Amino acid sequence: MSGARGPAGGVVEQRPERERPTVTTRGRGARAVRLAAAVASALVHLVAYRASALVWGASPSRALAFLRHWSVRAWRWLDLEVRAEGIPSPGPCVYVANHRSYLDVPLLAGVLGASFMSRADVAGWWIVGAAAKLVGSVFVERDDPRGRVRAARGLARRLASASVIVFPEGKTGARRLPGPFHPGLFRLLHRLGVPVVPVTIRYGDRRAYWTDDSRLVSHLWTRVLAGPSLPVAVHVGTALDPRAEADGESLARAAYHAVCRPIEDLDELV
């Protein structure tokens, strides 16, 4: 639980800010058009990639190019005003980011052009699961020790040639600062020695935040598409060298502080 120091030096709990009611600026028709455009475009990109695979063979890197192209177009339909700061890594790395919403996926796919490490059930989601498999995403069964071992091996293989985006909190969160980073991932990254690049997402309104308390489609319809445009800032930080840290726990702490820094310096919201 995040906290701030009080006058006497004690820790004062930081309670999550109450979300303001969404001011509806679009009618149902306008929302339906935007949602249909995003879904239809995703299907077109998926079919186009599959057609290219029949001619030139399957290629995760080509699939990523299709995903990145769709993601940037989806920003407009979702009315995301995206500003990226920093330069993505030129070579394979692990991007570690705070996790606010399902919007983080097209947002980071468009900015970073990398695949994801994701929980196993996402592989079965309509459209999303098919795209995730095609771009070489790494799926992890969190409750299965053998599944975690398979995911670790898959991540190591993927990092031999490409970057991977990971949300080390393991779930979305609505508090000002991210939840704890799971150290198991960072023990693996410390052994592999691959660069760890901190990424911080800051939305302009808390209505972008999504948790399992509401259905994804309902949240998209009533919170995201119903309101005005959403400013978003993506801060790509300086790569951390795992060899500079004593162990995985130390690397996890360094990555956590690096992801928190733009929020602490600039505030939670854009």
PAKESE-137013 format. One record per residue: residue number from 0; x, y, z of N, C-alpha, C in turn; residue in three letters. Coordinates in nm, 3 decimals, decimal comma. Last residue first. Layout:
// PAKESE-137013
R   num    n_east   n_north      n_up   ca_east   ca_north     ca_up    c_east   c_north      c_up   residu
R   NUM         X         Y         Z         X          Y         Z         X         Y         Z      ala
...
This chain:
// PAKESE-137013
R   num    n_east   n_north      n_up   ca_east   ca_north     ca_up    c_east   c_north      c_up   residu
R   269    -0,224     1,344    -1,637    -0,161      1,438    -1,731    -0,225     1,575    -1,713      val
R   268    -0,205     1,223    -1,298    -0,276      1,251    -1,421    -0,201     1,352    -1,507      leu
R   267    -0,010     1,207    -1,090    -0,073      1,086    -1,143    -0,134     1,109    -1,280      glu
R   266     0,287     1,412    -1,124     0,152      1,383    -1,076     0,095     1,261    -1,149      asp
R   265     0,556     1,442    -1,171     0,464      1,516    -1,257     0,316     1,502    -1,216      leu
R   264     0,701     1,290    -0,984     0,752      1,421    -1,026     0,646     1,505    -1,095      asp
R   263     0,551     1,058    -0,946     0,590      1,137    -0,829     0,634     1,277    -0,869      glu
R   262     0,532     0,972    -1,210     0,410      1,000    -1,134     0,442     1,089    -1,014      ile
R   261     0,802     0,930    -1,281     0,723      1,034    -1,350     0,593     1,069    -1,278      pro
R   260     0,869     0,719    -1,079     0,928      0,853    -1,078     0,847     0,957    -1,156      arg
R   259     0,770     0,460    -1,101     0,698      0,556    -1,016     0,744     0,700    -1,036      cys
R   258     0,965     0,336    -1,255     0,830      0,350    -1,310     0,750     0,454    -1,231      val
R   257     1,180     0,346    -1,076     1,192      0,414    -1,205     1,055     0,434    -1,269      ala
R   256     1,088     0,187    -0,867     1,113      0,329    -0,841     1,122     0,407    -0,972      his
R   255     1,078    -0,061    -1,004     0,957     -0,001    -0,944     0,976     0,149    -0,924      tyr
R   254     1,346    -0,107    -1,070     1,247     -0,090    -1,177     1,121    -0,022    -1,123      ala
R   253     1,455    -0,133    -0,814     1,504     -0,028    -0,904     1,403     0,001    -1,015      ala
R   252     1,315    -0,358    -0,719     1,301     -0,229    -0,650     1,345    -0,114    -0,741      arg
R   251     1,405    -0,553    -0,902     1,262     -0,521    -0,893     1,240    -0,386    -0,826      ala
R   250     1,677    -0,557    -0,838     1,635     -0,513    -0,972     1,487    -0,475    -0,972      leu
R   249     1,660    -0,667    -0,582     1,715     -0,531    -0,599     1,676    -0,474    -0,735      ser
R   248     1,562    -0,917    -0,649     1,482     -0,830    -0,562     1,529    -0,684    -0,576      glu
R   247     1,770    -1,028    -0,802     1,642     -0,999    -0,863     1,556    -0,904    -0,780      gly
R   246     2,078    -0,857    -0,702     1,994     -0,975    -0,724     1,860    -0,932    -0,785      asp
R   245     2,236    -0,627    -0,729     2,288     -0,743    -0,657     2,210    -0,870    -0,687      ala
R   244     2,275    -0,460    -1,045     2,198     -0,489    -0,924     2,246    -0,620    -0,862      glu
R   243     2,408    -0,444    -1,279     2,440     -0,341    -1,181     2,368    -0,363    -1,048      ala
R   242     2,298    -0,631    -1,441     2,428     -0,663    -1,381     2,471    -0,560    -1,277      arg
R   241     2,070    -0,511    -1,548     2,055     -0,606    -1,436     2,187    -0,639    -1,367      pro
R   240     2,048    -0,182    -1,619     2,137     -0,295    -1,643     2,125    -0,392    -1,526      asp
R   239     1,770    -0,011    -1,749     1,842     -0,056    -1,630     1,925    -0,178    -1,667      leu
R   238     1,722     0,257    -1,979     1,735      0,113    -1,953     1,815     0,086    -1,826      ala
R   237     1,516     0,531    -1,901     1,650      0,482    -1,934     1,662     0,336    -1,893      thr
R   236     1,165     0,526    -2,005     1,281      0,564    -1,925     1,412     0,508    -1,977      gly
R   235     0,904     0,668    -2,160     0,998      0,557    -2,177     1,129     0,597    -2,110      val
R   234     0,588     0,756    -2,081     0,726      0,792    -2,051     0,813     0,668    -2,063      his
R   233     0,309     0,865    -2,233     0,387      0,744    -2,215     0,533     0,784    -2,198      val
R   232     0,005     1,023    -2,161     0,151      1,039    -2,173     0,217     0,905    -2,146      ala
R   231    -0,303     1,113    -2,298    -0,221      1,006    -2,241    -0,074     1,039    -2,265      val
R   230    -0,630     1,255    -2,289    -0,485      1,273    -2,306    -0,411     1,158    -2,237      pro
R   229    -0,922     1,160    -2,434    -0,836      1,125    -2,320    -0,690     1,155    -2,353      leu
R   228    -1,220     1,344    -2,522    -1,092      1,280    -2,555    -1,006     1,262    -2,430      ser
R   227    -1,520     1,290    -2,320    -1,434      1,364    -2,413    -1,303     1,289    -2,437      pro
R   226    -1,718     0,981    -2,295    -1,663      1,109    -2,251    -1,580     1,179    -2,356      gly
R   225    -1,791     0,738    -2,404    -1,896      0,835    -2,372    -1,841     0,973    -2,342      ala
R   224    -1,569     0,576    -2,431    -1,628      0,631    -2,552    -1,732     0,739    -2,523      leu
R   223    -1,517     0,527    -2,146    -1,416      0,577    -2,240    -1,481     0,646    -2,360      val
R   222    -1,762     0,460    -2,010    -1,659      0,545    -1,950    -1,565     0,608    -2,053      arg
R   221    -1,939     0,302    -2,154    -1,993      0,403    -2,064    -1,890     0,500    -2,009      thr
R   220    -1,780     0,136    -2,324    -1,898      0,206    -2,375    -1,939     0,323    -2,287      trp
R   219    -1,577     0,032    -2,159    -1,542      0,104    -2,282    -1,658     0,190    -2,331      leu
R   218    -1,736    -0,094    -1,965    -1,649      0,017    -1,927    -1,612     0,100    -2,050      his
R   217    -1,857    -0,292    -2,121    -1,939     -0,193    -2,052    -1,856    -0,071    -2,014      ser
R   216    -1,635    -0,440    -2,202    -1,716     -0,372    -2,304    -1,802    -0,263    -2,240      val
R   215    -1,539    -0,535    -1,947    -1,458     -0,453    -2,036    -1,543    -0,374    -2,134      leu
R   214    -1,733    -0,505    -1,650    -1,704     -0,574    -1,774    -1,632    -0,479    -1,871      arg
R   213    -1,582    -0,425    -1,335    -1,678     -0,398    -1,442    -1,636    -0,474    -1,567      ser
R   212    -1,386    -0,514    -1,168    -1,515     -0,483    -1,107    -1,623    -0,457    -1,212      asp
R   211    -1,136    -0,546    -1,271    -1,231     -0,655    -1,296    -1,368    -0,629    -1,233      asp
R   210    -1,077    -0,206    -1,380    -1,047     -0,324    -1,299    -1,153    -0,430    -1,330      thr
R   209    -0,940     0,072    -1,544    -1,034     -0,040    -1,548    -0,985    -0,151    -1,457      trp
R   208    -0,920     0,418    -1,612    -0,879      0,304    -1,530    -0,986     0,196    -1,531      tyr
R   207    -1,031     0,631    -1,741    -0,961      0,533    -1,824    -0,927     0,407    -1,745      ala
R   206    -1,119     0,798    -1,548    -1,221      0,713    -1,610    -1,158     0,612    -1,706      arg
R   205    -0,916     0,963    -1,466    -0,924      0,830    -1,403    -1,034     0,743    -1,462      arg
R   204    -0,743     1,130    -1,724    -0,866      1,118    -1,645    -0,873     0,975    -1,591      asp
R   203    -0,511     1,120    -1,864    -0,560      1,252    -1,826    -0,684     1,249    -1,740      gly
R   202    -0,262     0,874    -1,764    -0,383      0,918    -1,835    -0,426     1,055    -1,785      tyr
R   201     0,053     0,761    -1,798    -0,025      0,858    -1,723    -0,142     0,905    -1,809      arg
R   200     0,279     0,498    -1,769     0,159      0,547    -1,839     0,084     0,642    -1,747      ile
R   199     0,619     0,433    -1,802     0,514      0,485    -1,715     0,400     0,541    -1,799      thr
R   198     0,866     0,189    -1,812     0,769      0,265    -1,890     0,655     0,307    -1,797      val
R   197     1,207     0,088    -1,797     1,085      0,130    -1,727     0,997     0,215    -1,817      pro
R   196     1,367    -0,185    -1,931     1,334     -0,045    -1,960     1,204    -0,008    -1,889      val
R   195     1,637    -0,384    -1,885     1,501     -0,363    -1,834     1,469    -0,215    -1,850      val
R   194     1,846    -0,593    -2,084     1,810     -0,461    -2,033     1,663    -0,455    -1,991      pro
R   193     1,923    -0,924    -1,957     1,871     -0,837    -2,063     1,835    -0,701    -2,005      val
R   192     2,016    -1,124    -1,784     2,101     -1,007    -1,809     2,052    -0,915    -1,920      gly
R   191     1,912    -1,360    -1,687     1,927     -1,344    -1,832     2,016    -1,225    -1,869      leu
R   190     1,908    -1,311    -1,411     1,989     -1,422    -1,464     2,014    -1,405    -1,614      arg
R   189     1,733    -1,095    -1,405     1,868     -1,078    -1,351     1,959    -1,188    -1,404      his
R   188     1,503    -1,212    -1,502     1,568     -1,110    -1,583     1,710    -1,084    -1,536      leu
R   187     1,446    -1,385    -1,285     1,474     -1,440    -1,418     1,549    -1,337    -1,503      leu
R   186     1,398    -1,196    -1,089     1,504     -1,295    -1,068     1,546    -1,355    -1,201      arg
R   185     1,180    -1,068    -1,198     1,308     -0,996    -1,197     1,425    -1,088    -1,162      phe
R   184     0,973    -1,251    -1,163     1,010     -1,208    -1,297     1,150    -1,149    -1,298      leu
R   183     0,962    -1,257    -0,879     1,000     -1,376    -0,956     1,044    -1,341    -1,097      gly
R   182     0,863    -1,022    -0,764     1,008     -1,038    -0,778     1,050    -1,157    -0,863      pro
R   181     0,611    -0,815    -0,883     0,641     -0,953    -0,843     0,789    -0,982    -0,867      his
R   180     0,572    -0,494    -0,750     0,620     -0,572    -0,863     0,658    -0,711    -0,815      phe
R   179     0,278    -0,358    -0,593     0,412     -0,419    -0,585     0,445    -0,497    -0,713      pro
R   178     0,100    -0,106    -0,790     0,110     -0,207    -0,686     0,249    -0,269    -0,688      gly
R   177     0,181     0,241    -0,866     0,158      0,100    -0,900     0,161     0,011    -0,777      pro
R   176     0,002     0,519    -0,715     0,125      0,451    -0,753     0,096     0,305    -0,785      leu
R   175    -0,277     0,567    -0,686    -0,188      0,666    -0,747    -0,060     0,602    -0,797      arg
R   174    -0,482     0,284    -0,787    -0,417      0,371    -0,689    -0,318     0,463    -0,758      arg
R   173    -0,590     0,106    -0,961    -0,641      0,242    -0,968    -0,580     0,334    -0,862      ala
R   172    -0,459    -0,155    -1,174    -0,478     -0,092    -1,044    -0,518     0,054    -1,060      gly
R   171    -0,451    -0,482    -1,327    -0,469     -0,338    -1,333    -0,495    -0,282    -1,193      thr
R   170    -0,188    -0,721    -1,253    -0,328     -0,683    -1,273    -0,337    -0,532    -1,279      lys
R   169     0,086    -0,754    -1,237     0,004     -0,872    -1,257    -0,144    -0,844    -1,278      gly
R   168     0,290    -0,577    -1,212     0,191     -0,578    -1,105     0,103    -0,702    -1,114      glu
R   167     0,440    -0,595    -1,448     0,481     -0,674    -1,332     0,391    -0,666    -1,211      pro
R   166     0,367    -0,634    -1,758     0,305     -0,558    -1,650     0,334    -0,630    -1,519      phe
R   165     0,595    -0,622    -2,028     0,543     -0,694    -1,912     0,480    -0,595    -1,815      val
R   164     0,686    -0,669    -2,362     0,627     -0,577    -2,264     0,564    -0,659    -2,153      ile
R   163     0,988    -0,756    -2,524     0,861     -0,800    -2,466     0,815    -0,697    -2,363      val
R   162     1,183    -0,763    -2,829     1,148     -0,709    -2,698     1,010    -0,759    -2,654      ser
R   161     1,372    -1,031    -2,987     1,273     -0,923    -2,984     1,245    -0,879    -2,841      ala
R   160     1,553    -1,241    -2,975     1,543     -1,167    -3,100     1,449    -1,047    -3,095      ser
R   159     1,562    -1,346    -2,725     1,681     -1,368    -2,808     1,676    -1,283    -2,935      ala
R   158     1,318    -1,320    -2,610     1,414     -1,211    -2,589     1,544    -1,229    -2,668      leu
R   157     1,201    -1,566    -2,665     1,153     -1,447    -2,734     1,254    -1,333    -2,725      arg
R   156     1,338    -1,736    -2,489     1,348     -1,755    -2,634     1,308    -1,629    -2,709      arg
R   155     1,259    -1,628    -2,242     1,400     -1,629    -2,277     1,418    -1,646    -2,428      ala
R   154     0,982    -1,680    -2,255     1,031     -1,542    -2,249     1,177    -1,534    -2,290      leu
R   153     0,981    -1,959    -2,251     0,929     -1,887    -2,367     0,977    -1,744    -2,372      gly
R   152     1,083    -2,005    -1,996     1,158     -2,051    -2,113     1,112    -1,979    -2,240      arg
R   151     0,876    -1,891    -1,848     1,013     -1,840    -1,835     1,098    -1,881    -1,954      ala
R   150     0,661    -2,054    -1,921     0,659     -1,913    -1,958     0,799    -1,852    -1,950      ala
R   149     0,741    -2,296    -1,805     0,726     -2,288    -1,950     0,728    -2,143    -1,997      arg
R   148     0,726    -2,215    -1,537     0,855     -2,257    -1,593     0,850    -2,249    -1,745      val
R   147     0,454    -2,167    -1,510     0,547     -2,055    -1,494     0,684    -2,089    -1,550      arg
R   146     0,359    -2,425    -1,546     0,323     -2,323    -1,644     0,415    -2,203    -1,634      gly
R   145     0,450    -2,545    -1,317     0,507     -2,588    -1,444     0,476    -2,489    -1,555      arg
R   144     0,288    -2,408    -1,129     0,434     -2,394    -1,126     0,500    -2,436    -1,258      pro
R   143     0,002    -2,235    -1,191     0,064     -2,364    -1,224     0,216    -2,348    -1,225      asp
R   142    -0,106    -1,988    -1,173    -0,133     -2,079    -1,063    -0,070    -2,217    -1,083      asp
R   141    -0,040    -1,856    -1,412     0,018     -1,810    -1,286     0,001    -1,909    -1,172      arg
R   140     0,062    -1,931    -1,707    -0,041     -1,983    -1,618     0,009    -1,960    -1,475      glu
R   139     0,142    -1,700    -1,959     0,182     -1,762    -1,833     0,059    -1,807    -1,754      val
R   138     0,260    -1,647    -2,288     0,147     -1,667    -2,198     0,193    -1,742    -2,073      phe
R   137     0,402    -1,411    -2,492     0,435     -1,519    -2,399     0,321    -1,530    -2,299      val
R   136     0,339    -1,340    -2,840     0,324     -1,311    -2,697     0,355    -1,434    -2,613      ser
R   135     0,365    -1,343    -3,119     0,465     -1,410    -3,035     0,458    -1,375    -2,888      gly
R   134     0,169    -1,249    -3,279     0,285     -1,160    -3,259     0,390    -1,221    -3,166      val
R   133    -0,022    -1,455    -3,268     0,048     -1,429    -3,394     0,173    -1,343    -3,374      leu
R   132    -0,128    -1,437    -3,009    -0,052     -1,555    -3,049     0,033    -1,528    -3,173      lys
R   131    -0,258    -1,189    -3,021    -0,151     -1,210    -2,925    -0,064    -1,330    -2,962      ala
R   130    -0,455    -1,235    -3,216    -0,348     -1,140    -3,244    -0,229    -1,163    -3,150      ala
R   129    -0,615    -1,422    -3,076    -0,553     -1,459    -3,204    -0,436    -1,367    -3,235      ala
R   128    -0,694    -1,266    -2,855    -0,614     -1,386    -2,836    -0,543    -1,428    -2,962      gly
R   127    -0,845    -1,061    -2,982    -0,727     -1,028    -2,902    -0,636    -1,149    -2,887      val
R   126    -1,052    -1,218    -3,111    -0,964     -1,128    -3,184    -0,834    -1,104    -3,107      ile
R   125    -1,163    -1,332    -2,798    -1,197     -1,309    -2,937    -1,110    -1,198    -2,996      trp
R   124    -0,934    -1,507    -2,584    -1,021     -1,392    -2,610    -1,042    -1,374    -2,760      trp
R   123    -0,750    -1,705    -2,529    -0,881     -1,747    -2,575    -0,976    -1,632    -2,605      gly
R   122    -0,527    -1,580    -2,428    -0,513     -1,651    -2,556    -0,648    -1,693    -2,613      ala
R   121    -0,594    -1,499    -2,177    -0,607     -1,400    -2,284    -0,598    -1,467    -2,421      val
R   120    -0,526    -1,700    -2,001    -0,664     -1,698    -2,052    -0,685    -1,598    -2,164      asp
R   119    -0,257    -1,658    -1,924    -0,289     -1,760    -2,024    -0,429    -1,746    -2,082      ala
R   118    -0,134    -1,321    -1,913    -0,193     -1,437    -1,847    -0,252    -1,530    -1,954      arg
R   117     0,156    -1,222    -2,106     0,018     -1,209    -2,064    -0,028    -1,334    -1,992      ser
R   116     0,387    -1,014    -2,248     0,375     -1,130    -2,162     0,239    -1,117    -2,094      met
R   115     0,374    -0,895    -2,590     0,345     -0,888    -2,448     0,367    -1,022    -2,378      phe
R   114     0,576    -0,726    -2,845     0,472     -0,819    -2,799     0,464    -0,815    -2,647      ser
R   113     0,617    -0,383    -2,959     0,667     -0,508    -2,900     0,549    -0,597    -2,862      ala
R   112     0,596    -0,106    -3,020     0,607     -0,207    -3,125     0,663    -0,339    -3,075      gly
R   111     0,566     0,124    -2,864     0,686      0,043    -2,849     0,703    -0,063    -2,957      leu
R   110     0,324     0,254    -2,939     0,444      0,333    -2,905     0,571     0,248    -2,914      val
R   109     0,143     0,044    -2,994     0,168      0,149    -3,091     0,295     0,227    -3,065      gly
R   108     0,151    -0,106    -2,763     0,183     -0,172    -2,890     0,216    -0,068    -2,996      ala
R   107     0,065     0,082    -2,575     0,206      0,043    -2,576     0,246    -0,031    -2,703      leu
R   106    -0,210     0,109    -2,663    -0,125      0,224    -2,638     0,024     0,186    -2,649      leu
R   105    -0,319    -0,144    -2,671    -0,297     -0,073    -2,798    -0,207     0,049    -2,782      pro
R   104    -0,278    -0,176    -2,374    -0,227     -0,269    -2,475    -0,212    -0,201    -2,611      val
R   103    -0,403     0,013    -2,216    -0,257      0,008    -2,214    -0,202    -0,075    -2,329      asp
R   102    -0,670    -0,037    -2,220    -0,621      0,062    -2,316    -0,468     0,062    -2,322      leu
R   101    -0,714    -0,192    -2,002    -0,698     -0,262    -2,129    -0,648    -0,167    -2,238      tyr
R   100    -0,524    -0,016    -1,745    -0,642     -0,042    -1,825    -0,610    -0,134    -1,942      ser
R    99    -0,292     0,022    -1,593    -0,414      0,092    -1,555    -0,539     0,035    -1,621      arg
R    98     0,018    -0,066    -1,489    -0,099     -0,121    -1,560    -0,226    -0,058    -1,508      his
R    97     0,358     0,024    -1,562     0,242      0,022    -1,473     0,118    -0,013    -1,556      asn
R    96     0,599    -0,192    -1,726     0,509     -0,077    -1,722     0,405    -0,091    -1,612      ala
R    95     0,900    -0,279    -1,868     0,814     -0,302    -1,752     0,731    -0,176    -1,730      val
R    94     1,034    -0,432    -2,145     0,970     -0,309    -2,099     0,881    -0,345    -1,981      tyr
R    93     1,325    -0,594    -2,200     1,196     -0,613    -2,136     1,147    -0,475    -2,090      val
R    92     1,478    -0,609    -2,527     1,474     -0,569    -2,387     1,341    -0,613    -2,329      cys
R    91     1,670    -0,596    -2,825     1,579     -0,670    -2,737     1,591    -0,626    -2,591      pro
R    90     1,741    -0,251    -2,929     1,762     -0,395    -2,926     1,666    -0,463    -2,831      gly
R    89     1,669     0,012    -2,899     1,700     -0,035    -3,035     1,718    -0,187    -3,042      pro
R    88     1,392     0,109    -2,693     1,521      0,041    -2,703     1,546    -0,006    -2,846      ser
R    87     1,234     0,429    -2,753     1,232      0,284    -2,732     1,369     0,222    -2,755      pro
R    86     1,292     0,732    -2,589     1,319      0,655    -2,709     1,315     0,506    -2,678      ile
R    85     1,073     0,992    -2,461     1,178      0,892    -2,450     1,186     0,810    -2,578      gly
R    84     0,723     1,015    -2,464     0,849      1,079    -2,426     0,954     0,971    -2,404      glu
R    83     0,426     1,057    -2,648     0,532      0,968    -2,603     0,660     1,046    -2,576      ala
R    82     0,092     1,119    -2,623     0,222      1,185    -2,628     0,326     1,091    -2,571      arg
R    81    -0,227     1,082    -2,763    -0,108      1,017    -2,711     0,016     1,105    -2,730      val
R    80    -0,541     1,094    -2,703    -0,442      1,193    -2,748    -0,308     1,154    -2,686      glu
R    79    -0,787     0,877    -2,805    -0,671      0,891    -2,717    -0,573     0,992    -2,778      leu
R    78    -1,027     0,789    -2,927    -1,007      0,931    -2,891    -0,899     0,946    -2,783      asp
R    77    -1,060     0,555    -3,042    -1,083      0,557    -2,897    -1,065     0,697    -2,840      leu
R    76    -0,988     0,629    -3,296    -1,125      0,584    -3,274    -1,160     0,583    -3,125      trp
R    75    -0,716     0,694    -3,255    -0,809      0,796    -3,303    -0,954     0,755    -3,274      arg
R    74    -0,606     0,454    -3,169    -0,600      0,570    -3,080    -0,703     0,673    -3,123      trp
R    73    -0,626     0,289    -3,390    -0,725      0,274    -3,284    -0,720     0,391    -3,186      ala
R    72    -0,397     0,354    -3,534    -0,527      0,394    -3,588    -0,635     0,388    -3,479      arg
R    71    -0,212     0,234    -3,364    -0,206      0,378    -3,384    -0,337     0,430    -3,443      val
R    70    -0,294    -0,037    -3,392    -0,298      0,030    -3,262    -0,299     0,182    -3,278      ser
R    69    -0,243    -0,106    -3,661    -0,381     -0,099    -3,611    -0,390    -0,018    -3,482      trp
R    68     0,038    -0,090    -3,656    -0,038     -0,004    -3,747    -0,183     0,009    -3,699      his
R    67     0,097    -0,289    -3,470     0,135     -0,151    -3,442     0,056    -0,054    -3,529      arg
R    66     0,001    -0,517    -3,603    -0,056     -0,476    -3,474    -0,026    -0,331    -3,443      leu
R    65     0,170    -0,521    -3,827     0,025     -0,506    -3,846    -0,040    -0,458    -3,717      phe
R    64     0,411    -0,560    -3,693     0,395     -0,439    -3,775     0,247    -0,413    -3,801      ala
R    63     0,365    -0,810    -3,580     0,380     -0,694    -3,492     0,362    -0,564    -3,569      leu
R    62     0,369    -0,967    -3,810     0,244     -0,955    -3,734     0,249    -0,835    -3,640      ala
R    61     0,639    -0,944    -3,868     0,542     -0,884    -3,960     0,408    -0,868    -3,891      arg
R    60     0,738    -1,084    -3,646     0,778     -0,945    -3,665     0,684    -0,874    -3,761      ser
R    59     0,628    -1,343    -3,677     0,587     -1,260    -3,564     0,624    -1,113    -3,583      pro
R    58     0,525    -1,484    -3,965     0,634     -1,401    -3,916     0,585    -1,315    -3,801      ser
R    57     0,453    -1,745    -4,200     0,426     -1,678    -4,072     0,548    -1,601    -4,026      ala
R    56     0,475    -1,676    -4,556     0,498     -1,754    -4,436     0,471    -1,674    -4,311      gly
R    55     0,400    -1,540    -4,781     0,539     -1,528    -4,738     0,573    -1,609    -4,613      trp
R    54     0,131    -1,628    -4,825     0,223     -1,600    -4,936     0,368    -1,606    -4,891      val
R    53     0,009    -1,666    -4,584    -0,007     -1,770    -4,685     0,093    -1,753    -4,799      leu
R    52     0,067    -1,427    -4,458     0,134     -1,547    -4,409     0,121    -1,662    -4,509      ala
R    51    -0,106    -1,254    -4,584     0,037     -1,239    -4,609     0,114    -1,363    -4,564      ser
R    50    -0,345    -1,347    -4,472    -0,324     -1,358    -4,617    -0,176    -1,346    -4,650      ala
R    49    -0,303    -1,274    -4,207    -0,316     -1,417    -4,240    -0,296    -1,439    -4,390      arg
R    48    -0,303    -0,993    -4,235    -0,181     -1,063    -4,195    -0,188    -1,211    -4,232      tyr
R    47    -0,568    -0,953    -4,316    -0,458     -0,913    -4,405    -0,328    -0,983    -4,366      ala
R    46    -0,708    -1,040    -4,090    -0,723     -1,112    -4,217    -0,608    -1,080    -4,311      val
R    45    -0,621    -0,842    -3,910    -0,598     -0,983    -3,881    -0,606    -1,066    -4,009      leu
R    44    -0,711    -0,607    -4,029    -0,567     -0,626    -4,009    -0,535    -0,773    -3,985      his
R    43    -0,988    -0,658    -4,017    -0,922     -0,638    -4,146    -0,772    -0,662    -4,134      val
R    42    -1,027    -0,668    -3,738    -1,054     -0,787    -3,820    -0,985    -0,776    -3,956      leu
R    41    -0,964    -0,404    -3,672    -0,886     -0,514    -3,615    -0,904    -0,641    -3,697      ala
R    40    -1,164    -0,268    -3,810    -1,025     -0,249    -3,851    -0,936    -0,361    -3,796      ser
R    39    -1,385    -0,350    -3,661    -1,375     -0,385    -3,802    -1,232    -0,372    -3,852      ala
R    38    -1,325    -0,233    -3,410    -1,336     -0,379    -3,424    -1,319    -0,421    -3,569      val
R    37    -1,320     0,043    -3,473    -1,204     -0,020    -3,409    -1,207    -0,172    -3,428      ala
R    36    -1,577     0,080    -3,584    -1,457      0,107    -3,664    -1,334     0,038    -3,606      ala
R    35    -1,743     0,021    -3,367    -1,747     -0,063    -3,486    -1,623    -0,044    -3,572      ala
R    34    -1,675     0,235    -3,197    -1,650      0,098    -3,155    -1,647     0,004    -3,275      leu
R    33    -1,760     0,454    -3,352    -1,620      0,442    -3,311    -1,585     0,298    -3,271      arg
R    32    -2,035     0,398    -3,379    -1,951      0,412    -3,498    -1,803     0,393    -3,461      val
R    31    -2,120     0,402    -3,114    -2,130      0,278    -3,191    -2,042     0,283    -3,315      ala
R    30    -2,084     0,671    -3,047    -2,006      0,567    -2,979    -2,005     0,437    -3,059      arg
R    29    -2,273     0,789    -3,214    -2,132      0,822    -3,231    -2,042     0,718    -3,165      ala
R    28    -2,510     0,673    -3,105    -2,472      0,654    -3,245    -2,325     0,679    -3,268      gly
R    27    -2,522     0,760    -2,840    -2,503      0,619    -2,868    -2,456     0,595    -3,011      arg
R    26    -2,336     1,071    -2,813    -2,454      0,988    -2,811    -2,422     0,845    -2,847      gly
R    25    -2,089     1,217    -2,607    -2,124      1,150    -2,732    -2,250     1,067    -2,714      arg
R    24    -2,042     1,315    -2,361    -2,031      1,412    -2,469    -2,066     1,350    -2,604      thr
R    23    -2,107     1,279    -2,027    -2,135      1,220    -2,158    -2,132     1,328    -2,264      thr
R    22    -1,878     1,273    -1,785    -1,965      1,368    -1,853    -1,985     1,317    -1,995      val
R    21    -1,860     1,036    -1,532    -1,827      1,067    -1,670    -1,929     1,164    -1,728      thr
R    20    -1,793     1,144    -1,198    -1,886      1,087    -1,296    -1,846     1,129    -1,437      pro
R    19    -1,458     1,096    -1,076    -1,567      1,187    -1,109    -1,662     1,117    -1,206      arg
R    18    -1,342     0,874    -0,828    -1,360      0,905    -0,969    -1,479     0,998    -0,988      glu
R    17    -1,145     0,958    -0,551    -1,279      0,923    -0,598    -1,294     0,964    -0,744      arg
R    16    -0,819     0,825    -0,519    -0,903      0,941    -0,545    -1,038     0,895    -0,598      glu
R    15    -0,733     0,589    -0,269    -0,756      0,621    -0,408    -0,851     0,738    -0,425      pro
R    14    -0,535     0,709     0,006    -0,657      0,645    -0,044    -0,676     0,683    -0,190      arg
R    13    -0,248     0,656     0,155    -0,299      0,727     0,038    -0,420     0,653    -0,013      gln
R    12    -0,181     0,686     0,502    -0,233      0,606     0,392    -0,283     0,696     0,280      glu
R    11     0,116     0,804     0,626    -0,024      0,838     0,608    -0,075     0,763     0,486      val
R    10     0,358     0,716     0,857     0,307      0,692     0,723     0,157     0,721     0,720      val
R     9     0,530     0,970     1,050     0,454      0,847     1,032     0,402     0,834     0,890      gly
R     8     0,648     1,216     1,079     0,730      1,109     1,022     0,657     0,979     1,004      gly
R     7     0,486     1,415     1,155     0,563      1,351     1,262     0,647     1,235     1,210      ala
R     6     0,364     1,488     0,914     0,451      1,583     0,983     0,537     1,518     1,089      pro
R     5     0,385     1,181     0,710     0,315      1,289     0,778     0,412     1,380     0,850      gly
R     4     0,469     1,046     0,398     0,513      1,079     0,534     0,436     1,197     0,589      arg
R     3     0,243     0,831     0,227     0,325      0,950     0,231     0,359     0,978     0,376      ala
R     2     0,206     0,514     0,055     0,183      0,606     0,163     0,274     0,725     0,154      gly
R     1     0,061     0,217    -0,090     0,145      0,336    -0,097     0,110     0,430     0,018      ser
R     0     0,086    -0,120     0,000     0,000      0,000     0,000     0,088     0,123     0,000      met
